[in-house]
Amino acid sequence: MFSFSADRPQWDQEGRDWPNRESSRFVTVAGLRWHVQEMGPDQAPVVLLLHGTGAATHSWGALMPLLARHFRVIAPDLPGHGFTGPLPMHRLSLPGVAGAVRQLLEGLEINPALVVGHSAGAAILCRMALDGAIDPAAIISLNGALRPFPGVAGAIFPPIAKLLFTNPLVPRFFAWSAGLDGGKRARKLIADTGSEVDARTLGHYVDLMRCPGHAHGALGMMAGWDLNTFQADLPTLTTPLVLVAGALDRTVDPEVADRVAAMVHAGRAVHLDGLGHLAHEEDPRRLAELIVGEARSAGLTPLDSG
């Protein structure tokens, strides 16, 4: 099988100025090498952060230190993303990725009190809760990708993603085109989310998109996604679910938050004016305050920042 192992982001290159680099470590669990960031006091409640498709831990670069004033914060690169190794194709389903994250938590002996997921990361956390892999006080979904694409797109997108994933030339072409004109195409992809991020964050996205192995990991996760089955299971979720939606999100319709909130037993939508799909990157202070407040509402006791 065609291998992208040599074309994955490298820690001494793409990771040389990685946000919160001093909080990074590499662990091998169940045969998979993970890049994990951890910060905050040991005695604080544990918060798990999961990024979305195509991103990595840099997505939490500004938010994580703010949360670490109140929590012990754990954030991994998802399989095939950033500096974490890829899963085999047969494990790239939503339950398969959720199972890999469960193995990571078991290996680290971590039982998160609160979990926060952006986009596809929110779907992974909900799947884990549905499967009994985690039992947090609440799940906070940031612009969560929790419903299939509407209409015809929902029917044709997964098969197309799978076709692109199995063609080794596609990630290479994507990586090549992402680097054209100083990363202009990659920058447009970020702008199309409805968000504006700072130059450093944008630079990390450009660096990752230039790596065929990272592009392959993102395509693989999309290829294995089955949100129709997931959506059928969502009404059985009993964990409190806070659905945060940026009003300017052009990737996930903000109305998805309201629809999912109406589906689940303990769901509540929170809409944020002026922010897009990458709301936590645009205004990390606002999101940190929201997360701390939701933690207290869920019965947790975040530490005072002092």
Summary of the structure (lengths in Angstrom):
residues: 306
radius of gyration: 17.8
end to end distance: 53.5
largest distance: 53.5
contacts: 1096
relative contact order: 0.16
helix: 46%
strand: 15%
